[in-house]
Amino acid sequence: MNSTLQIAAYASVGAVAVGLVGAGVLRLLRHRSVALSLAVVAVVTVAAMLAGTLSVAWAMFLSEHDLGVVTTVCAMAAVVSLAVTFVLGRKVVAGSRALAAATRAFGDGDAFAPPAEAPTAELAELGRELAATSAKLAAATQRERALEASRRELVAWISHDLRTPLAGLRAMTEALEDGIAEDPARYHRQIRAEVDRLSGMVGDLFELSRIQAGGLSLTPARMSVYDLVGDALAGANPLAAEHGVHLVGEGVEQVPIEVDGREMTRVLANLLTNAIHRTPADGTVAVSARHDAENGSVVVSVTDGCGGIPADDLPRVFDTGWRGTGARTPPAGAGLGLAIVRGIVEAHHGRATVRNVPGGCRFEVALPAASPVR
C-alpha cells in the first residue's frame, strides 16, 4: 500500500472515532447553551487531529521526541481554539439573550426593538424579521382599533336613527288610533315614507355585513360602461329633479368592463345619491367614464358641487358610519353608502378614491378593464 494512503487510513480511523464521540456529546448537549456546543466542536476538532496524529505515530513508530512535539503543537492549538470559542460563544449567547429580551418585551405589548449589533448574520436576519412582524402587527392593531371605533360610532348613530323614526311612527299610529289626526292621509304617507327609509337602512346594514363577512357573491358579465352609467343616470334623474340638481353625463366612453351589473349599479346609485344630496339647488352633478390604458383600468367619476371636503376628513370618507357632519338628522343618512361602495369596488379588485376639485369633490371608481374579445 502506498505510504500516503496508509497514513491517511490510520489518521482517518482516529479522527472518525473522535468525531463519533463528539457527535454523541453534542446530541446530549442539544438543549444546553450554544457556547457549550461551540466548545465541544473546538475540542473535537483538535482531538480529532491529535487522534489521527497519534494513530499515525503508533503505526509508524515515531520517536518519543517527535511524538512529544506533535502533542505539544496540538495542545497549543487546543488552547487557542478554546479561547476563540469562548469569546465567540459569549458574544452569541449575549446576542441571543438580548434578542430574547426584545422578543419578550414585544410579547408584552411593546414595540420590538432589535439589538443594536447582532453577533451573527442569522441573528441579525431574525431581528429584522421580528422587527418587520412587529410593524405589521402594529399596523393591524391600529386598523383594528380604528375599525372598532367606527363600529361603536355606527352603533350609536344607527341607534339614534332608529329611535327617532320609531318614536314618530308610534306617535302617528297612536294619533290615528285615537282619531285625533287632522289629516289621516298625510299621516299615512309619512308613515310609508319612514318605513321605506327604515327598510333602506336595514338593507344597507345587511349589504355591509355581507361585504365585511366576505359573503358578497359576484356574477361578473361583460358590459359597456356607457350602458352602466346611462342606467344609473336614468335611475337618479327623479331624485335630481326633486332637489333641483342637474345631472350631466360627459365624456362617457364606450369601454367594455366585466363586472356584476347589479352590484355596480348600486355603487353608482350610492355615489349619485350622495352627490345629489350634497349639491345645492341649481348645482350640477357630472358623471364621466374613461379608459386608463396606462393602468389597464376603466375610471368612472362622479363630481358634485358640495364645496369640498375638509382635508382631515378625506381619509375617512369611505369609513363605516362616516357622514361628514356631526348631525344625526335623517338627511345625513346612516353613513353606510360610501362604505358599501368601497366594499363592492374592492370585491371587483378595483379602487375607490375621492379628492377635492374646484367647487366640490370628485369620487373615482377604478375597475379592471375587460380583456379583448378573441
SEZADO-300552 format. One record per atom (N, C-alpha, C): x, y, z; residue in three letters. Coordinates in steps of 0.001 Angstrom, whole numbers, plus 500000, padded with zeros to 6 digits. Example, Ala and Ser with C-alpha at 12.3 -4.5 7.8 and 13.67 -1.06 7.14 Angstrom:
513190494310507800ALA/512300495500507800ALA/513200496700507800ALA/512850497750507080SER/513670498940507140SER/512900500030507870SER/
This chain:
500855498800500000MET/500000500000500000MET/500887501245500000MET/500513502223499254ASN/501245503479499216ASN/501311504083500615ASN/502463504648500970SER/502648505189502323SER/501680506324502622SER/501407507135501605THR/500463508242501813THR/499070507718502117THR/498637506707501378LEU/497327506119501648LEU/497282505468503017LEU/498396504855503406GLN/498449504223504721GLN/498325505264505830GLN/499038506363505666ILE/498933507435506676ILE/497499507966506748ILE/496881508184505567ALA/495510508688505544ALA/494545507712506207ALA/494788506415506004ALA/493903505414506600ALA/493996505434508121ALA/495211505443508654TYR/495380505469510109TYR/494834506775510706TYR/495097507896510011ALA/494626509177510538ALA/493103509232510552ALA/492467508695509504SER/491009508737509444SER/490373507881510521SER/491003506753510866VAL/490444505892511922VAL/490360506653513226VAL/491481507306513596GLY/491477508055514858GLY/490533509246514820GLY/490529509977513700ALA/489684511165513605ALA/488200510801513612ALA/487851509745512890VAL/486440509333512850VAL/485967508887514228VAL/486809508161514940ALA/486434507707516288ALA/486126508897517188ALA/487011509905517151VAL/486775511102517978VAL/485535511838517493VAL/485337511916516152GLY/484163512605515621GLY/482859511963516061GLY/482825510633516099LEU/481608509951516552LEU/481326510239518016LEU/482385510224518820VAL/482201510554520238VAL/481702511988520384VAL/482288512906519594GLY/481852514306519657GLY/480407514482519237GLY/479986513747518200ALA/478593513839517767ALA/477641513371518866ALA/478049512302519577GLY/477221511830520684GLY/477128512853521802GLY/478261513510522103VAL/478246514534523152VAL/477375515715522741VAL/477471516138521481LEU/476640517248521001LEU/475156516911521074LEU/474819515671520810ARG/473410515264520907ARG/472924515358522349ARG/473787514934523281LEU/473408515026524699LEU/473270516476525161LEU/474032517379524535LEU/474037518783524949LEU/473153519662524059LEU/472245519046523284ARG/471474519822522313ARG/470531520824522968ARG/470197520618524244HIS/469308521554524929HIS/470070522517525823HIS/471387522503525728ARG/472202523390526551ARG/472618524611525752ARG/473459525459526359SER/473869526704525729SER/474671526444524455SER/474523527368523495VAL/475273527258522248VAL/476764527434522497VAL/477134528169523549ALA/478553528343523865ALA/479190527009524214ALA/478478526163524956LEU/478997524850525319LEU/479140523972524077LEU/478185524050523171SER/478277523284521928SER/479467523731521096SER/479705525047521039LEU/480865525544520303LEU/482165525045520920LEU/482212524997522253ALA/483413524490522925ALA/483634523020522584ALA/482561522241522538VAL/482683520823522184VAL/483201520680520761VAL/482703521522519848VAL/483166521470518457VAL/484651521777518379VAL/485106522778519138ALA/486534523115519122ALA/487373521964519673ALA/486912521358520765VAL/487657520248521368VAL/487695519054520418VAL/486565518762519787VAL/486512517631518853VAL/487453517867517682VAL/487512519115517190THR/488392519426516064THR/489848519141516405THR/490289519650517559VAL/491682519437517959VAL/491926517977518331VAL/490967517372519025ALA/491133515973519441ALA/491174515043518233ALA/490390515343517205ALA/490422514523516001ALA/491783514602515325ALA/492327515828515298MET/493656515982514717MET/494699515235515537MET/494587515330516865LEU/495538514649517738LEU/495392513134517644LEU/494145512669517599ALA/493918511228517496ALA/494480510675516193ALA/494260511403515098GLY/494819510963513830GLY/496326510945513852GLY/496907511947514474THR/498381512025514560THR/498927510881515400THR/498272510621516536LEU/498745509535517403LEU/498610508185516718LEU/497535508019515946SER/497368506752515229SER/498492506549514210SER/498839507595513505VAL/499920507500512526VAL/501258507274513233VAL/501458507964514364ALA/502721507808515102ALA/502873506394515643ALA/501769505825516129TRP/501828504455516662TRP/502139503467515540TRP/501488503692514361ALA/501703502750513260ALA/503097502877512669ALA/503617504066512663MET/504910504282512006MET/506059504352513008MET/505766504134514282PHE/506787504048515325PHE/507682505298515340PHE/506986506489515488LEU/507764507717515616LEU/508486507743516954LEU/509550508512517007SER/510298508629518263SER/509485509384519288SER/509878509184520560GLU/509165509866521625GLU/509307511379521491GLU/510460511825521012HIS/510669513271520854HIS/509702513858519825HIS/509612513168518659ASP/508710513660517618ASP/507256513624518075ASP/506920512558518804LEU/505550512453519312LEU/505248513563520306LEU/506234513907521142GLY/506036514986522110GLY/505856516325521428GLY/506615516532520341VAL/506484517800519598VAL/505083517924519010VAL/504617516839518391VAL/503290516876517782VAL/502214517102518839VAL/502374516416519955THR/501377516557521029THR/501360517980521574THR/502537518573521728THR/502609519954522240THR/501942520931521287THR/502194520745519981VAL/501576521613518987VAL/500053521486519041VAL/499570520259519143CYS/498105520051519228CYS/497531520667520494CYS/498276520577521594ALA/497792521160522852ALA/497679522670522740ALA/498700523318522126MET/498647524763521945MET/497459525152521041MET/497261524348519982ALA/496125524613519102ALA/494806524485519853ALA/494726523517520755ALA/493508523336521550ALA/493244524531522446ALA/494318525056523064VAL/494151526215523955VAL/493652527428523171VAL/494279527675522022VAL/493865528825521217VAL/492431528646520713VAL/492089527443520253SER/490747527184519753SER/489699527389520836SER/489988526891522037LEU/489028527060523134LEU/488871528520523514LEU/489970529284523465ALA/489882530704523803ALA/489008531448522786ALA/489255531179521493VAL/488453531821520454VAL/486992531393520567VAL/486775530097520843THR/485411529588521000THR/484709530241522177THR/485446530450523266PHE/484863531076524452PHE/484406532501524149PHE/485267533263523438VAL/484906534641523094VAL/483690534666522169VAL/483722533817521116LEU/482609533773520178LEU/481330533306520860LEU/481454532291521718GLY/480282531780522425GLY/479640532825523300GLY/480476533609523993ARG/479915534673524842ARG/479151535695524013ARG/479699536054522853LYS/479009537034522000LYS/477681536474521484LYS/477702535229521059VAL/476473534629520540VAL/475420534522521628VAL/475845534090522832VAL/474900533969523946VAL/474346535333524328VAL/475218536349524386ALA/474752537695524733ALA/473763538208523687ALA/474084537983522395GLY/473165538415521345GLY/471834537680521404GLY/471894536377521707SER/470659535591521810SER/469804536065522979SER/470470536372524103ARG/469712536841525278ARG/469097538209525015ARG/469847539091524332ALA/469294540414524007ALA/468096540279523069ALA/468208539380522099LEU/467099539155521172LEU/465901538553521898LEU/466169537635522843ALA/465081537037523619ALA/464384538082524484ALA/465183538999525087ALA/464588540046525913ALA/463725540979525068ALA/464223541341523868ALA/463431542202522988ALA/462152541505522550ALA/462241540212522270THR/461052539453521874THR/460067539351523022THR/460588539178524256ARG/459712539100525433ARG/458964540413525630ARG/459669541530525456ALA/459014542839525580ALA/457979543017524477ALA/458288542508523296PHE/457350542558522177PHE/456087541773522505PHE/456268540606523140GLY/455122539794523524GLY/454271540446524591GLY/454893541323525407ASP/454147542020526458ASP/453410543242525946ASP/453536543517524644GLY/452787544621524058GLY/453622545788523605GLY/454914545785523918ASP/455775546876523468ASP/456192546653522020ASP/456670547720521382ALA/457189547587520023ALA/458515546844520066ALA/458777546054519049PHE/460017545282519009PHE/461191546191518668PHE/462225546154519518ALA/463443546936519294ALA/464608545964519179ALA/465091545681517965PRO/466166544696517805PRO/467457545171518448PRO/468305544250518900PRO/469591544632519475PRO/470405545456518486PRO/471214546367519025ALA/471974547273518161ALA/472934546523517259ALA/473555545454517772GLU/474555544729516994GLU/474397543244517240GLU/474102542479516191ALA/473942541034516303ALA/475276540349516024ALA/475635539301516798PRO/476939538649516618PRO/477032537800515359PRO/475889537361514822THR/475911536523513615THR/474886537035512622THR/475075536657511353ALA/474149537079510304ALA/472758536489510528ALA/472705535265511058GLU/471408534621511285GLU/470602535361512345GLU/471266535755513440LEU/470569536505514486LEU/470154537879513976LEU/470987538494513142ALA/470617539790512560ALA/469391539642511664ALA/469357538581510863GLU/468203538343509985GLU/466951538077510809GLU/467092537319511881LEU/465949537054512756LEU/465443538342513378LEU/466354539215513784GLY/465948540502514351GLY/465191541348513344GLY/465667541357512088ARG/464965542133511056ARG/463573541574510791ARG/463458540254510757GLU/462144539652510522GLU/461183539960511659GLU/461689539907512899LEU/460834540228514044LEU/460428541695514029LEU/461341542578513621ALA/461008543995513529ALA/459933544225512471ALA/460059543540511324ALA/459036543666510279ALA/457693543131510767ALA/457724542007511481THR/456486541447512029THR/455855542389513040THR/456706543021513857SER/456199543988514839SER/455505545150514157SER/456104545650513065ALA/455493546766512341ALA/454149546358511742ALA/454085545136511194LYS/452824544666510613LYS/451744544515511689LYS/452130543972512841LEU/451156543807513922LEU/450681545152514454LEU/451602546120514527ALA/451218547452514995ALA/450225548087514025ALA/450488547922512719ALA/449557548468511724ALA/448206547767511808ALA/448233546435511991ALA/446978545686512098ALA/446201546095513347ALA/446925546313514452THR/446269546744515690THR/445637548115515511THR/446364548993514816GLN/445829550338514577GLN/444568550266513731GLN/444602549429512687ARG/443407549280511850ARG/442252548690512647ARG/442558547721513516GLU/441504547102514325GLU/440887548119515283GLU/441739548971515874ARG/441206550000516781ARG/440339550995516028ARG/440806551387514832ALA/440012552321514032ALA/438681551693513630ALA/438725550403513261LEU/437502549710512876LEU/436549549589514055LEU/437094549286515227GLU/436252549161516416GLU/435619550498516782GLU/436415551583516669ALA/435861552908516947ALA/434763553244515937ALA/434990552876514674SER/433981553120513651SER/432716552325513933SER/432883551091514391ARG/431707550269514705ARG/430922550851515875ARG/431636551290516908ARG/430933551884518053ARG/430185553143517627ARG/430848553943516786GLU/430204555164516290GLU/428977554825515452GLU/429113553792514624LEU/427995553379513785LEU/426817552906514630LEU/427101552111515668VAL/426030551620516527VAL/425298552784517187VAL/426081553790517645ALA/425447554949518282ALA/424569555698517291ALA/425062555897516068TRP/424290556629515074TRP/423067555847514624TRP/423246554560514401ILE/422115553742513970ILE/421051553701515053ILE/421475553596516302SER/420508553576517409SER/419682554854517420SER/420363555993517196HIS/419633557257517167HIS/418706557325515963HIS/419232556894514796ASP/418422556964513582ASP/417218556038513639ASP/417320554945514371LEU/416180554043514515LEU/415203554570515562LEU/415750555128516636ARG/414877555585517720ARG/413982556737517273ARG/414549557670516523THR/413780558860516135THR/412590558522515241THR/412776557798514132PRO/411587557485513305PRO/410614556544513999PRO/411129555631514836LEU/410217554741515549LEU/409329555518516510LEU/409906556514517177ALA/409093557346518074ALA/408040558110517282ALA/408454558620516099GLY/407478559323515264GLY/406382558398514765GLY/406765557184514353LEU/405768556220513888LEU/404777555873514999LEU/405319555717516189ARG/404424555386517310ARG/403459556525517591ARG/403965557761517552ALA/403088558906517820ALA/402000559024516746ALA/402385558809515479MET/401395558919514411MET/400358557808514480MET/400807556585514778THR/399829555484514864THR/398887555693516043THR/399410556209517156GLU/398538556473518307GLU/397522557571517972GLU/397986558580517214ALA/397057559651516823ALA/395967559108515904ALA/396353558201514993LEU/395352557600514105LEU/394388556714514890LEU/394908555956515838GLU/394042555094516647GLU/393066555906517485GLU/393539557024518031ASP/392674557842518897ASP/391751558755518090ASP/391929558790516760GLY/391059559602515915GLY/391309561085516034GLY/392508561472516448ILE/392778562906516619ILE/393654563452515490ILE/393931562609514506ALA/394740563063513371ALA/393878563920512471ALA/394309565176512223GLU/393523566089511405GLU/393552565672509932GLU/394674565083509483ASP/394789564672508076ASP/395337563248508039ASP/394478562241508177PRO/394955560853508205PRO/395756560468506970PRO/395356560984505806ALA/396089560629504586ALA/397542561089504660ALA/397765562295505208ARG/399139562780505350ARG/399915561915506318ARG/399271561476507394TYR/399926560596508360TYR/400308559275507696TYR/399397558764506858HIS/399702557502506181HIS/400897557646505238HIS/400934558770504527ARG/402077558992503628ARG/403380559119504415ARG/403313559796505542GLN/404517559963506360GLN/404974558624506933GLN/404006557830507366ILE/404362556502507895ILE/405021555658506808ILE/404447555715505608ARG/405031554948504497ARG/406453555419504187ARG/406667556728504203ALA/408000557261503920ALA/409014556806504984ALA/408596556835506247GLU/409509556419507325GLU/409809554923507237GLU/408783554133506900VAL/409001552684506764VAL/409959552400505614VAL/409797553127504499ASP/410707552938503371ASP/412143553300503758ASP/412287554384504511ARG/413632554790504925ARG/414259553763505858ARG/413456553232506784LEU/413964552212507692LEU/414314550931506931LEU/413513550588505948SER/413815549403505138SER/415128549582504387SER/415327550788503843GLY/416587551055503166GLY/417776550968504103GLY/417608551445505329MET/418692551382506303MET/419015549931506658MET/417974549127506865VAL/418192547713507179VAL/418863547007506004VAL/418435547348504785GLY/419071546764503606GLY/420540547121503503GLY/420877548376503814ASP/422280548793503789ASP/423089548040504843ASP/422514547876506022LEU/423213547138507077LEU/423464545691506660LEU/422467545076506043PHE/422629543691505600PHE/423709543591504519PHE/423677544535503578GLU/424674544524502495GLU/426078544725503056GLU/426212545653503996LEU/427528545912504586LEU/428020544716505375LEU/427125544045506084SER/427535542864506844SER/428010541758505911SER/427354541604504752ARG/427799540602503774ARG/429182540938503244ARG/429407542222502962ILE/430706542635502435ILE/431809542390503465ILE/431583542806504706GLN/432620542672505733GLN/432851541222506111GLN/431840540363505943ALA/431999538943506252ALA/432565538159505080ALA/432813538835503959GLY/433333538143502782GLY/432300537288502099GLY/431004537575502330GLY/429949536758501748GLY/429317537364500506GLY/429967538400499941LEU/429419539033498748LEU/429735538166497537LEU/428700537607496924SER/428876536730495772SER/428642537525494494SER/429655537581493636LEU/429565538352492409LEU/429307537443491208LEU/428553537970490257THR/428305537271488991THR/428748538193487860THR/430030538205487539PRO/430526539145486524PRO/429986538821485139PRO/429740539872484388ALA/429303539737482994ALA/429904540893482206ALA/430184540647480941ARG/430770541683480096ARG/429690542679479686ARG/429974543970479872MET/429028545018479506MET/429793546290479207MET/429098547250478639SER/429700548540478336SER/429497549492479505SER/430558550202479860VAL/430420551163480943VAL/429471552291480534VAL/429337552517479236TYR/428403553536478741TYR/426967553180479139TYR/426594551913478959ASP/425244551480479338ASP/425064551512480848ASP/426096551126481583LEU/426008551109483042LEU/425771552517483582LEU/426529553488483080VAL/426366554876483527VAL/425008555419483079VAL/424582555072481862GLY/423282555547481379GLY/422142555072482256GLY/422174553802482667ASP/421119553274483539ASP/421138553976484900ASP/422343554226485409ALA/422443554882486711ALA/421905556309486651ALA/422205557025485567LEU/421690558390485422LEU/420171558395485308LEU/419629557446484573ALA/418171557370484436ALA/417514557102485781ALA/418131556236486592GLY/417551555945487896GLY/417646557103488866GLY/418669557972488722ALA/418852559083489653ALA/418163560357489200ALA/417640560389487978ASN/417010561611487462ASN/415853562117488325ASN/414917561251488774PRO/413817561766489608PRO/414309562437490890PRO/415311561847491557LEU/415831562452492778LEU/416500563788492474LEU/417231563856491366ALA/417884565104490996ALA/416857566192490691ALA/415793565804489996ALA/414751566780489688ALA/414073567288490958ALA/413883566382491916GLU/413259566776493186GLU/414104567796493927GLU/415438567665493843HIS/416338568576494552HIS/416804569738493674HIS/416337569798492435GLY/416736570883491550GLY/418186570809491124GLY/418729569615491012VAL/420128569412490631VAL/420180568899489195VAL/421135569394488441HIS/421297568970487052HIS/422258567783486978HIS/421808566721486324LEU/422656565550486094LEU/423240565621484692LEU/424553565460484591VAL/425228565560483298VAL/426124564346483112VAL/425991563681481991GLY/426898562599481639GLY/427836563079480539GLY/429071563357480896GLU/430004563934479931GLU/431246563054479795GLU/431662562865478563GLY/432879562093478334GLY/432763560643478751GLY/431607560044478569VAL/431424558634478926VAL/431801557784477720VAL/432914557109477793GLU/433389556298476681GLU/432714554923476686GLU/432593554351475522GLN/432004553017475398GLN/433122551975475552GLN/433488551767476801VAL/434582550845477117VAL/433986549595477762VAL/434396548402477344PRO/433850547187477964PRO/434481546908479326PRO/433676546485480249ILE/434149546043481559ILE/433447544733481906ILE/434029544009482833GLU/433443542739483260GLU/433151542832484748GLU/431899543134485094VAL/431501543370486475VAL/430144542740486737VAL/429784542718488008ASP/428433542327488388ASP/427546543555488197ASP/426674543523487200GLY/425877544691486861GLY/425022545186488009GLY/424439544257488753ARG/423554544656489851ARG/424335545394490938ARG/425484544852491316GLU/426259545470492389GLU/426857546803491939GLU/427342546878490697MET/427929548128490226MET/426856549198490024MET/425643548797489693THR/424543549757489634THR/424298550352491011THR/424428549517492024ARG/424268550022493398ARG/425380550999493741ARG/426591550705493297VAL/427715551609493556VAL/427440552990492969VAL/427061553028491682LEU/426801554311491037LEU/425581555005491639LEU/424573554237492008ALA/423386554831492633ALA/423749555481493962ALA/424584554814494768ASN/425001555394496042ASN/425815556665495829ASN/426728556642494851LEU/427542557831494586LEU/426681558987494089LEU/425732558695493189LEU/424878559757492668LEU/423945560305493741LEU/423385559425494559THR/422506559882495637THR/423256560769496605THR/424458560347496979ASN/425288561144497879ASN/425599562504497257ASN/425953562508495961ALA/426298563763495295ALA/425099564693495189ALA/423918564160494880ILE/422720564985494747ILE/422339565615496075ILE/422426564833497160HIS/422074565364498473HIS/423037566457498915HIS/424303566353498482ARG/425305567324498934ARG/425397568543498027ARG/424793568486496852THR/424884569595495909THR/423692570536496086THR/423931571822496196PRO/422801572752496364PRO/421936572829495103PRO/420730573361495270ALA/419810573503494139ALA/420455574333493037ALA/420133573979491794ASP/420711574579490592ASP/422177574204490396ASP/422680573314491228GLY/424034572817491043GLY/424069571690490024GLY/425261571196489753THR/425436570166488728THR/426211568985489294THR/425750567789488958VAL/426470566546489251VAL/426862565941487908VAL/428158565800487690ALA/428665565317486402ALA/429247563924486559ALA/428932563070485587VAL/429438561695485573VAL/430249561500484295VAL/431419560888484444SER/432248560596483270SER/432866559221483427SER/433307558660482318ALA/433971557355482325ALA/435006557350481219ALA/436209556883481549ARG/437299556875480569ARG/438140555616480749ARG/438843555289479691HIS/439735554133479711HIS/441143554601480039HIS/441687554113481143ASP/443060554432481533ASP/443960553311481021ASP/444468553486479801ALA/445253552422479170ALA/446547552158479927ALA/447104553184480540GLU/448385553015481245GLU/448267552033482393GLU/447156552113483138ASN/446945551220484280ASN/446024550052483948ASN/445533549978482708GLY/444649548888482334GLY/443340548887483093GLY/442769550064483300SER/441542550166484085SER/440556551116483429SER/439324551041483904VAL/438266551963483497VAL/437908552809484715VAL/437975554126484559VAL/437748555035485684VAL/436411555740485497VAL/435495555527486449VAL/434203556202486457VAL/434242557244487572VAL/433924558487487244SER/433994559556488242SER/432649560257488374SER/432352560682489603VAL/431143561446489907VAL/431599562715490610VAL/431328563868489989THR/431760565159490526THR/430542565944490979THR/430570566429492228ASP/429428567170492772ASP/429817568621493031ASP/428871569360493602GLY/429102570766493932GLY/428964571013495411GLY/429500570101496225CYS/429328570194497676CYS/430196571271498314CYS/431135571833497555GLY/432027572838498126GLY/433321572267498650GLY/433472570947498595GLY/434718570325499035GLY/434599569681500405GLY/435500568769500682ILE/435541568049501959ILE/436788568496502710ILE/436684568787504004PRO/437883569172504757PRO/438990568131504610PRO/440223568611504531ALA/441360567709504296ALA/441462566635505369ALA/441120566969506615ASP/441205565980507696ASP/440173564871507540ASP/439084565161506832ASP/438020564166506673ASP/438207563283505444ASP/439035563694504501LEU/439188562930503271LEU/439575561470503503LEU/440519561163504424PRO/440860559738504626PRO/439730558915505225PRO/438691559570505779ARG/437620558843506470ARG/436349558711505648ARG/436359559260504450VAL/435119559336503678VAL/434473557973503482VAL/435290556934503231PHE/434744555606502970PHE/434635554747504233PHE/434882555330505397ASP/434765554566506637ASP/433301554306506966ASP/433058553172507615THR/431693552834508023THR/431185553845509038THR/430039554444508756GLY/429419555386509685GLY/429820556830509469GLY/430762557104508555TRP/431164558497508350TRP/430078559254507594TRP/429795560487508044ARG/428768561291507393ARG/429293562661506968ARG/430422563045507449GLY/430950564359507107GLY/430295565474507877GLY/429490565148508867THR/428822566158509671THR/428493565563511020THR/428384566396512017GLY/428017565905513337GLY/426537565718513506GLY/425770566085512493ALA/424318565995512602ALA/423863564560512674ALA/422793564318513397ARG/422208562978513477ARG/420846562979512790ARG/420635563871511885THR/419326564009511262THR/419182563040510114THR/417954562663509755PRO/417752561697508693PRO/418413562041507374PRO/418442563326506897PRO/419087563566505609PRO/420547563174505588PRO/421174563139506756ALA/422593562783506789ALA/422807561314506476ALA/421757560502506562GLY/421890559079506265GLY/422556558337507399GLY/422735557041507181ALA/423352556212508216ALA/424856556109508046ALA/425395556731507021GLY/426839556671506816GLY/427318555331506308GLY/426451554615505569LEU/426815553290505079LEU/427049553252503573LEU/426485554235502857GLY/426522554187501400GLY/427922554127500827GLY/428827554991501287LEU/430175555016500739LEU/430994553823501200LEU/430721553319502404ALA/431398552095502857ALA/431001550915501975ALA/429736550875501577ILE/429274549820500663ILE/429937549985499298ILE/430068551228498841VAL/430742551491497560VAL/432149550913497572VAL/432911551229498614ARG/434284550736498683ARG/434314549212498740ARG/433436548604499529GLY/433424547152499649GLY/433138546459498331GLY/432142546964497582ILE/431790546338496305ILE/432902546541495284ILE/433472547742495242VAL/434540548022494280VAL/435760547158494565VAL/436144547037495830GLU/437296546208496165GLU/437021544731495891GLU/435765544304496026ALA/435424542925495673ALA/435614542678494180ALA/435544543748493375HIS/435814543648491940HIS/437292543875491621HIS/438137543884492657HIS/439572544141492506HIS/439830545547491963HIS/438957546472492341GLY/439112547855491933GLY/439499548743493103GLY/439382550050492893ARG/439793551016493912ARG/438849552210493878ARG/438397552661495046ALA/437525553827495165ALA/438288554934495887ALA/438316556128495287THR/439045557253495872THR/438190558509495793THR/438623559541496524VAL/437935560828496498VAL/438977561931496611VAL/438720563041495943ARG/439601564203496050ARG/438779565458495796ARG/439274566557496316ASN/438592567833496134ASN/438923568432494772ASN/437929569063494173VAL/438095569801492919VAL/437453571170493138VAL/437721572134492275PRO/437108573454492453PRO/435585573380492541PRO/435051573834493664GLY/433607573872493855GLY/432989572630494448GLY/433732571559494581GLY/433150570323495118GLY/434193569242495289GLY/433773568001495093CYS/434693566872495213CYS/434365565854494123CYS/435332564992493856ARG/435177564002492797ARG/435463562616493343ARG/434482561736493224PHE/434649560339493591PHE/435016559561492333PHE/436049558758492438GLU/436501557966491284GLU/436514556484491642GLU/435987555690490730VAL/435981554235490867VAL/436793553665489712VAL/437908553025490037ALA/438761552423489021ALA/438550550914489019ALA/438138550372487865LEU/437861548954487724LEU/438754548366486646LEU/439152547096486795PRO/439968546473485742PRO/439210546442484423PRO/439888546825483352ALA/439257546781482032ALA/439097545340481586ALA/438044545085480815ALA/437786543737480315ALA/438846543375479278ALA/439204542126479250SER/440186541647478271SER/439573541670476872SER/440373541916475839PRO/439825541981474474PRO/439190540649474072PRO/438150540724473282VAL/437469539523472786VAL/438286538930471655VAL/438557537637471732ARG/439335536959470695ARG/438414536286469696ARG/
